């Protein structure tokens, strides 16, 4: 029997309380606004309004064919949404590795860590030097004699080490939750068939009571969710490390595999005009595109949600840099509350 994860109209607080897990939704991103919403720029006229294309999603990642259903939208109206049920694992790029086993291991044996706007390889040397990296001598995640890195090795250890109230017995652990722990999880998304602009942008707030809008930002074409920023401060406060794999994803026992950054490894829809490739859809049905164009240039005219308009793609988003542990800052359109 397959178990479905929570529906994605829930707030970050609700998901955190429901899961009790450290890696449930959160937000450490510093560029969110204090206000609940922001005005939609008048330059973003909807002369072009592309509908969601179900054919962009990889069939290997779907539990059932994508269907069109009635849905309740965040502005109080009723509309048509695509119901997308995915297997909670990518079919285009592998998962892991996350934690290296020994301080002698190279970058191929571990994942990545996002800190200070940069992507760092979690190789053996990185784990060895955590005390220096964070300027805190309490970091000690390996055996000084053998060089073996201390990491979780069972589902029970994964759950215990990922708990925000982690006990001293799991301090200084590299947290590695494996795909076999969540084989029965699926994800269900409801995305408007055609985007509909809201009266104002819903900006995502901070963690807990400050959260606003859906915690999930969108979905990659391989069916894996683009999640809210990982709760890095909670993780580091327990002297644990929960690396992401090279695709920007990791696993928790409640929500399965999910992404916290776009590193360019998942399926892309290339653009003929040199524009950044499309990598997925936000929960409001607007397209999500990579951070830079084919020449490596970032976009400088983005609004509060990290979106802008052009006559080819209509309104769309560009993801944040991978090192910022963030995708987009808000939703310009209405989203399903089913």
Sine and cosine of phi, psi and omega as CSV:
sin_phi,cos_phi,sin_psi,cos_psi,sin_omega,cos_omega
0.00,0.00,0.68,-0.74,-0.01,-1.00
-0.99,-0.14,0.63,-0.77,0.00,-1.00
-0.97,-0.26,0.72,-0.69,0.00,-1.00
-1.00,-0.08,0.64,-0.77,0.09,-1.00
-0.96,0.27,0.12,-0.99,-0.05,-1.00
-0.88,0.48,0.52,-0.85,0.06,-1.00
-0.94,0.35,0.44,-0.90,-0.24,-0.97
-1.00,-0.09,0.41,0.91,0.19,-0.98
-1.00,-0.07,-0.03,1.00,-0.05,-1.00
-0.96,0.27,0.45,-0.89,0.07,-1.00
-0.99,0.17,0.23,-0.97,0.02,-1.00
-0.87,0.49,-0.64,0.77,0.01,-1.00
-0.88,0.47,-0.71,0.70,-0.04,-1.00
-0.88,0.47,-0.67,0.75,0.00,-1.00
-0.92,0.39,-0.63,0.78,0.01,-1.00
-0.89,0.45,-0.70,0.71,0.00,-1.00
-0.92,0.39,-0.61,0.80,-0.04,-1.00
-0.93,0.36,-0.61,0.79,-0.10,-0.99
-1.00,0.01,-0.57,0.82,-0.07,-1.00
0.93,0.38,0.17,0.99,-0.11,-0.99
-0.98,-0.21,0.51,-0.86,-0.01,-1.00
-0.90,0.44,-0.55,0.84,-0.12,-0.99
-0.99,-0.12,0.24,0.97,0.16,-0.99
-0.93,0.37,-0.04,-1.00,-0.13,-0.99
-0.85,0.52,0.51,-0.86,0.05,-1.00
-0.24,-0.97,-0.08,-1.00,0.07,-1.00
-0.38,-0.92,0.91,-0.41,0.11,-0.99
-0.96,-0.28,0.03,1.00,-0.05,-1.00
-0.92,0.38,0.69,-0.72,-0.15,-0.99
-1.00,-0.09,-0.09,1.00,-0.12,-0.99
-0.98,-0.21,0.34,0.94,0.11,-0.99
-0.99,0.11,0.44,-0.90,-0.11,-0.99
-1.00,0.00,0.41,-0.91,0.09,-1.00
-0.95,0.32,-0.43,0.90,-0.07,-1.00
-0.98,0.18,0.38,-0.92,-0.03,-1.00
-0.95,0.30,-0.56,0.83,-0.03,-1.00
-0.52,-0.86,0.23,-0.97,0.03,-1.00
-0.74,-0.68,0.43,-0.90,-0.04,-1.00
-0.94,0.33,0.54,-0.84,0.07,-1.00
-0.99,0.11,0.80,-0.61,-0.04,-1.00
-0.88,0.47,0.69,-0.73,-0.02,-1.00
-0.92,0.39,-0.34,0.94,0.00,-1.00
-0.95,0.31,-0.29,0.96,-0.02,-1.00
-1.00,0.03,0.86,0.51,0.02,-1.00
-0.93,0.38,0.52,-0.85,-0.05,-1.00
-0.99,-0.12,0.80,0.60,0.06,-1.00
-0.93,0.36,-0.51,0.86,0.06,-1.00
-0.88,-0.48,0.81,-0.59,-0.06,-1.00
-0.69,-0.73,0.98,0.18,-0.02,-1.00
-0.91,0.42,0.66,-0.75,0.09,-1.00
-0.99,0.14,0.33,-0.94,0.07,-1.00
-0.90,0.45,0.67,-0.75,-0.01,-1.00
-0.95,-0.30,0.98,-0.20,-0.01,-1.00
-0.85,0.53,-0.47,0.88,-0.04,-1.00
-0.92,0.39,-0.27,0.96,0.03,-1.00
-0.95,0.32,-0.39,0.92,-0.05,-1.00
-0.99,0.16,0.65,-0.76,-0.03,-1.00
-0.96,0.29,0.83,-0.56,-0.07,-1.00
-0.90,0.44,-0.48,0.88,-0.02,-1.00
-0.90,0.43,-0.35,0.94,-0.01,-1.00
-1.00,-0.08,0.01,1.00,-0.07,-1.00
-0.99,-0.11,0.66,-0.75,0.08,-1.00
-0.98,0.20,-0.55,0.83,-0.02,-1.00
-0.53,-0.85,0.32,-0.95,0.03,-1.00
-0.86,0.51,0.58,-0.82,0.05,-1.00
-0.90,0.43,0.74,-0.67,-0.04,-1.00
-0.82,-0.57,0.33,-0.94,0.02,-1.00
-0.97,-0.23,0.81,-0.58,-0.07,-1.00
-0.72,-0.69,0.30,-0.95,0.12,-0.99
-0.97,0.24,0.60,-0.80,-0.02,-1.00
-0.56,-0.83,0.48,-0.88,0.09,-1.00
-1.00,0.00,0.77,-0.64,-0.08,-1.00
-0.97,-0.22,0.32,-0.95,-0.13,-0.99
-0.92,0.39,-0.25,0.97,0.06,-1.00
-1.00,-0.05,0.14,0.99,0.02,-1.00
1.00,-0.02,-0.09,1.00,0.00,-1.00
-1.00,0.01,0.18,-0.98,0.09,-1.00
-0.93,-0.38,0.69,-0.73,-0.03,-1.00
-0.60,-0.80,-0.21,-0.98,0.05,-1.00
-0.96,-0.30,0.73,-0.69,0.01,-1.00
-0.80,-0.60,0.44,-0.90,0.21,-0.98
-1.00,0.08,0.77,-0.64,0.12,-0.99
-1.00,-0.08,0.87,-0.49,-0.08,-1.00
-0.85,-0.53,0.92,-0.39,0.00,-1.00
-0.94,-0.33,0.87,-0.49,-0.11,-0.99
-0.89,-0.45,0.25,-0.97,-0.07,-1.00
-0.99,0.11,0.00,1.00,0.05,-1.00
0.93,0.37,0.35,0.94,0.10,-1.00
-0.48,-0.88,0.54,-0.84,-0.07,-1.00
-0.98,0.19,0.57,-0.82,0.07,-1.00
-0.97,-0.25,-0.09,1.00,-0.07,-1.00
-0.96,-0.29,-0.31,0.95,-0.02,-1.00
-0.53,-0.85,0.61,-0.80,-0.06,-1.00
-0.94,0.34,0.29,-0.96,0.09,-1.00
-0.98,-0.18,0.62,-0.79,0.02,-1.00
0.98,0.22,0.00,-1.00,-0.06,1.00
-0.97,0.25,0.16,-0.99,-0.01,-1.00
-0.87,-0.49,-0.92,0.40,-0.04,-1.00
-0.99,-0.17,0.80,-0.60,0.14,-0.99
-0.93,0.38,0.25,-0.97,-0.06,-1.00
-0.99,-0.13,-0.41,0.91,-0.07,-1.00
-0.56,-0.83,0.47,-0.88,-0.03,-1.00
-0.92,0.39,-0.16,0.99,0.07,-1.00
-1.00,0.04,-0.12,0.99,-0.06,-1.00
-0.94,0.34,0.59,-0.81,0.06,-1.00
-1.00,0.03,-0.08,-1.00,-0.12,-0.99
-0.91,0.41,-0.37,0.93,0.00,-1.00
-0.94,0.34,-0.27,0.96,-0.04,-1.00
-0.99,-0.10,-0.04,1.00,-0.01,-1.00
-0.66,-0.75,-0.01,-1.00,-0.03,-1.00
-0.98,-0.20,-0.68,-0.73,-0.02,-1.00
-0.73,-0.69,0.29,-0.96,0.09,-1.00
-0.73,-0.68,0.63,-0.77,-0.06,-1.00
-0.96,-0.30,0.89,-0.46,-0.07,-1.00
-0.45,-0.89,0.74,-0.67,0.09,-1.00
0.89,0.46,0.49,0.87,0.00,-1.00
0.98,0.19,0.12,0.99,-0.04,-1.00
-0.85,-0.52,0.40,-0.92,0.08,-1.00
-0.98,-0.20,0.84,-0.54,-0.03,-1.00
-0.92,-0.40,0.71,-0.70,0.10,-1.00
-0.94,0.34,0.77,-0.64,0.08,-1.00
-1.00,-0.04,0.98,0.21,0.12,-0.99
-0.99,-0.15,-0.03,-1.00,-0.03,-1.00
-0.87,0.49,-0.61,0.79,-0.01,-1.00
-0.91,0.42,-0.61,0.79,0.03,-1.00
-0.89,0.46,-0.73,0.68,0.01,-1.00
-0.90,0.44,-0.66,0.75,0.01,-1.00
-0.85,0.52,-0.59,0.81,-0.12,-0.99
-0.98,-0.21,0.36,0.93,-0.01,-1.00
-0.86,0.51,-0.60,0.80,0.01,-1.00
-0.88,0.47,-0.64,0.76,0.04,-1.00
-0.96,0.29,-0.64,0.77,-0.04,-1.00
-0.87,0.50,-0.68,0.74,-0.04,-1.00
-0.98,-0.20,0.02,1.00,0.02,-1.00
0.88,0.47,0.65,0.76,-0.07,-1.00
-0.57,-0.82,0.91,-0.41,-0.07,-1.00
-0.95,0.32,-0.10,1.00,0.01,-1.00
-0.97,0.26,-0.22,0.98,0.07,-1.00
-0.96,0.26,0.82,-0.57,0.01,-1.00
-0.36,-0.93,0.99,0.16,-0.21,-0.98
-0.97,-0.24,0.38,0.92,0.00,-1.00
-0.47,-0.88,0.36,-0.93,0.03,-1.00
-0.98,0.21,0.86,-0.50,-0.09,-1.00
-0.92,0.40,-0.36,0.93,-0.02,-1.00
-1.00,0.04,-0.74,0.67,-0.09,-1.00
-0.99,-0.12,-0.32,0.95,-0.08,-1.00
0.99,0.17,0.03,1.00,-0.01,-1.00
-0.93,0.37,0.74,-0.67,-0.01,-1.00
-0.99,0.11,0.70,-0.72,-0.02,-1.00
-0.99,0.12,0.88,-0.47,-0.02,-1.00
-0.55,-0.84,0.33,-0.94,0.02,-1.00
-0.93,0.38,0.53,-0.85,-0.03,-1.00
-0.71,-0.70,-0.01,1.00,0.04,-1.00
-0.68,-0.74,0.24,-0.97,0.07,-1.00
-0.87,0.50,-0.68,0.74,-0.03,-1.00
-0.89,0.46,-0.66,0.75,0.02,-1.00
-0.93,0.37,-0.61,0.79,0.05,-1.00
-0.86,0.51,-0.74,0.67,-0.03,-1.00
-0.91,0.42,-0.69,0.72,-0.05,-1.00
-0.93,0.38,-0.67,0.75,-0.03,-1.00
-0.96,0.29,-0.37,0.93,-0.01,-1.00
-1.00,-0.02,-0.07,1.00,0.00,-1.00
-0.96,0.29,0.71,-0.70,0.03,-1.00
-0.85,0.53,-0.40,0.92,0.01,-1.00
-0.98,-0.17,0.57,0.82,-0.08,-1.00
-0.80,0.60,0.72,-0.69,-0.01,-1.00
-0.98,0.18,0.20,-0.98,-0.05,-1.00
-0.88,0.48,-0.39,0.92,-0.01,-1.00
-0.93,0.37,-0.28,0.96,0.01,-1.00
-0.90,-0.43,0.25,0.97,0.15,-0.99
-0.93,0.37,0.54,-0.84,0.00,-1.00
0.87,0.49,0.70,0.71,0.12,-0.99
-0.93,-0.37,0.60,-0.80,0.22,-0.98
-1.00,0.02,0.87,-0.49,-0.12,-0.99
-1.00,0.02,0.89,-0.46,-0.03,-1.00
-0.77,-0.64,0.99,-0.17,0.05,-1.00
-1.00,-0.07,0.77,-0.63,-0.18,-0.98
-0.99,-0.16,0.43,-0.90,-0.03,-1.00
-0.83,0.56,-0.56,0.83,-0.03,-1.00
-0.92,0.39,-0.24,0.97,0.05,-1.00
-0.97,0.26,-0.33,0.94,-0.14,-0.99
-0.75,-0.66,0.55,0.84,-0.08,-1.00
-0.89,0.46,-0.43,0.90,-0.09,-1.00
-0.99,-0.10,0.07,1.00,-0.02,-1.00
-1.00,0.10,0.59,-0.80,0.16,-0.99
-0.77,-0.64,0.30,-0.95,0.08,-1.00
-0.89,-0.46,0.67,-0.74,0.06,-1.00
-0.86,-0.52,0.83,-0.56,-0.01,-1.00
-0.89,-0.46,0.58,-0.82,0.15,-0.99
-0.85,-0.53,0.90,-0.43,-0.07,-1.00
-0.82,-0.57,0.78,-0.62,0.02,-1.00
-0.78,0.62,0.69,-0.72,-0.01,-1.00
-0.86,0.51,-0.70,0.72,0.09,-1.00
-0.81,-0.58,0.78,-0.63,-0.03,-1.00
-0.85,0.53,0.53,-0.85,0.04,-1.00
-0.74,-0.68,0.89,-0.46,-0.05,-1.00
-0.90,0.44,0.70,-0.72,0.10,-1.00
-0.99,0.12,0.21,-0.98,0.02,-1.00
-0.91,0.41,-0.46,0.89,0.04,-1.00
-0.47,-0.88,0.35,-0.94,0.02,-1.00
-0.95,0.31,0.74,-0.67,0.13,-0.99
-1.00,0.05,0.96,-0.26,0.02,-1.00
-1.00,0.09,0.69,-0.72,0.03,-1.00
-0.95,0.31,0.70,-0.71,0.01,-1.00
-1.00,-0.03,-0.30,-0.95,0.00,-1.00
-1.00,0.09,-0.20,-0.98,-0.03,-1.00
-0.95,0.30,0.25,-0.97,0.10,-1.00
0.87,0.48,-0.71,-0.71,-0.06,-1.00
-0.88,0.47,-0.29,0.96,-0.01,-1.00
-0.99,0.11,-0.08,1.00,-0.07,-1.00
-0.95,0.32,0.51,-0.86,0.02,-1.00
-0.59,-0.81,0.52,-0.86,0.04,-1.00
0.93,0.37,-0.10,-0.99,0.00,-1.00
-0.92,0.39,0.56,-0.83,0.07,-1.00
-0.97,0.25,-0.56,0.83,0.04,-1.00
-0.98,0.19,0.72,-0.69,-0.05,-1.00
-1.00,0.06,-0.57,0.82,-0.05,-1.00
0.02,-1.00,-0.33,-0.94,-0.09,-1.00
-0.61,-0.79,0.73,-0.69,0.08,-1.00
-0.97,0.22,0.29,-0.96,-0.02,-1.00
-0.92,0.39,-0.28,0.96,0.08,-1.00
-1.00,0.06,0.04,1.00,0.06,-1.00
1.00,-0.03,0.01,1.00,0.00,-1.00
-1.00,-0.02,0.65,-0.76,-0.06,-1.00
-0.96,0.28,0.56,-0.83,0.25,-0.97
-1.00,0.01,0.93,-0.36,-0.15,-0.99
-0.99,-0.11,0.18,-0.98,0.10,-1.00
-0.89,0.46,0.30,-0.95,0.03,-1.00
-0.81,0.59,0.63,-0.77,0.04,-1.00
-0.91,0.41,0.59,-0.81,-0.02,-1.00
-0.98,0.22,0.95,0.32,-0.14,-0.99
-0.87,0.50,-0.63,0.78,-0.04,-1.00
-0.89,0.46,-0.62,0.78,0.05,-1.00
-0.91,0.41,-0.67,0.74,-0.01,-1.00
-0.89,0.46,-0.76,0.64,-0.06,-1.00
-0.93,0.36,-0.51,0.86,0.00,-1.00
-0.89,0.45,-0.41,0.91,0.02,-1.00
-0.99,-0.14,0.15,0.99,-0.07,-1.00
0.82,0.58,0.62,0.79,0.15,-0.99
-0.93,-0.37,0.32,-0.95,0.05,-1.00
-0.74,-0.67,0.78,-0.63,0.01,-1.00
-0.86,-0.52,0.99,0.17,-0.09,-1.00
-0.88,0.47,0.37,-0.93,0.17,-0.99
-0.99,-0.15,0.41,-0.91,0.12,-0.99
-0.98,0.18,-0.01,-1.00,-0.10,-0.99
-0.90,0.44,-0.34,0.94,0.05,-1.00
-1.00,0.06,-0.03,1.00,0.02,-1.00
1.00,-0.01,0.28,0.96,-0.06,-1.00
-0.89,-0.46,0.40,-0.92,0.20,-0.98
-0.48,-0.88,-0.02,-1.00,-0.18,-0.98
-0.84,-0.55,0.65,-0.76,0.30,-0.95
-0.82,-0.57,0.34,-0.94,-0.16,-0.99
-0.95,0.31,-0.29,0.96,-0.05,-1.00
-1.00,-0.06,-0.60,0.80,-0.12,-0.99
-0.89,-0.45,-0.08,1.00,0.02,-1.00
0.97,0.25,-0.45,-0.89,-0.06,-1.00
-0.99,0.15,0.67,-0.74,-0.02,-1.00
-0.36,-0.93,0.35,-0.94,-0.02,-1.00
-0.98,-0.19,0.56,-0.83,0.15,-0.99
-0.88,-0.48,-0.03,1.00,0.02,-1.00
-0.36,-0.93,0.45,-0.89,0.08,-1.00
-0.97,-0.23,0.92,-0.38,-0.05,-1.00
-0.96,-0.28,0.04,1.00,0.09,-1.00
1.00,-0.03,0.19,0.98,-0.06,-1.00
-0.99,-0.13,-0.28,0.96,-0.04,-1.00
-1.00,0.08,0.16,-0.99,-0.05,-1.00
-0.84,0.54,0.70,-0.71,-0.03,-1.00
-0.82,-0.58,0.49,-0.87,0.16,-0.99
-0.96,-0.28,0.97,-0.26,-0.05,-1.00
-0.94,0.35,0.50,-0.87,-0.01,-1.00
-0.96,-0.30,0.63,-0.77,-0.09,-1.00
-0.95,0.31,-0.30,0.95,-0.12,-0.99
-0.97,-0.23,0.25,0.97,0.01,-1.00
1.00,0.08,-0.02,1.00,0.06,-1.00
-0.91,0.41,0.38,-0.93,0.05,-1.00
-0.83,0.56,0.59,-0.81,0.01,-1.00
-0.94,0.35,0.45,-0.90,0.06,-1.00
-0.99,0.13,0.68,-0.73,-0.05,-1.00
-0.85,-0.52,-0.12,0.99,0.01,-1.00
0.21,-0.98,-0.24,-0.97,0.02,-1.00
-0.82,-0.58,0.61,-0.79,0.18,-0.98
-0.97,0.23,0.23,-0.97,-0.04,-1.00
-0.92,0.38,-0.23,0.97,0.06,-1.00
-1.00,-0.05,0.02,1.00,0.05,-1.00
1.00,-0.05,-0.13,0.99,0.08,-1.00
-0.98,0.21,0.55,-0.84,-0.04,-1.00
-0.94,0.34,0.52,-0.85,0.11,-0.99
-0.92,-0.38,0.76,-0.64,-0.05,-1.00
-0.86,-0.50,0.30,-0.95,-0.01,-1.00
-0.89,0.46,0.18,-0.98,-0.08,-1.00
-0.94,0.35,-0.61,0.79,-0.10,-0.99
-0.81,-0.59,0.33,-0.94,0.08,-1.00
-0.98,0.21,-0.07,-1.00,-0.10,-1.00
-0.92,0.40,-0.30,0.95,0.04,-1.00
-1.00,-0.10,0.07,1.00,0.04,-1.00
1.00,0.08,0.24,0.97,-0.01,-1.00
-1.00,0.02,0.73,-0.69,0.10,-0.99
-0.98,0.18,0.35,-0.94,0.02,-1.00
-1.00,-0.04,0.75,-0.67,-0.13,-0.99
-0.96,-0.28,0.02,1.00,-0.07,-1.00
-0.92,-0.39,0.49,0.87,-0.05,-1.00
-0.98,0.20,0.54,-0.84,0.03,-1.00
-1.00,0.06,-0.22,-0.98,-0.09,-1.00
-0.88,0.48,-0.44,0.90,-0.04,-1.00
-1.00,-0.03,-0.02,1.00,-0.13,-0.99
0.97,0.25,0.59,0.81,0.02,-1.00
-0.83,-0.55,0.26,-0.96,0.14,-0.99
-0.36,-0.93,0.02,-1.00,-0.10,-1.00
-0.86,-0.52,0.62,-0.78,0.27,-0.96
-0.62,-0.78,0.23,-0.97,-0.13,-0.99
-0.98,0.21,-0.10,1.00,0.03,-1.00
-0.99,-0.11,-0.75,0.67,-0.11,-0.99
-0.97,-0.24,-0.10,1.00,-0.12,-0.99
0.93,0.38,-0.40,-0.91,0.06,-1.00
-0.96,0.30,0.65,-0.76,0.00,-1.00
-0.34,-0.94,0.23,-0.97,-0.03,-1.00
-0.96,-0.30,0.39,-0.92,0.20,-0.98
-0.83,-0.55,0.79,-0.61,-0.06,-1.00
-0.92,0.39,0.42,-0.91,0.08,-1.00
-0.93,0.37,0.24,-0.97,0.12,-0.99
-0.86,0.51,0.59,-0.81,-0.04,-1.00
-0.84,0.54,-0.62,0.78,-0.05,-1.00
-0.91,0.40,-0.21,0.98,-0.02,-1.00
-1.00,0.02,0.04,1.00,0.08,-1.00
0.82,0.58,0.78,0.63,-0.13,-0.99
-0.29,-0.96,0.48,-0.87,0.10,-0.99
-0.95,-0.32,-0.97,0.24,0.02,-1.00
-0.78,-0.62,0.26,-0.96,-0.11,-0.99
-0.99,-0.16,-0.14,0.99,-0.03,-1.00
-0.02,-1.00,-0.04,-1.00,0.01,-1.00
-0.87,-0.50,0.82,-0.58,0.04,-1.00
-0.98,0.19,-0.47,0.88,-0.07,-1.00
-0.97,-0.26,0.12,-0.99,0.09,-1.00
-0.97,0.23,0.39,-0.92,-0.06,-1.00
-0.69,-0.72,0.35,-0.94,-0.03,-1.00
-0.95,0.31,0.67,-0.74,0.05,-1.00
-0.93,-0.36,0.25,0.97,0.02,-1.00
-0.90,0.43,0.00,0.00,0.00,0.00
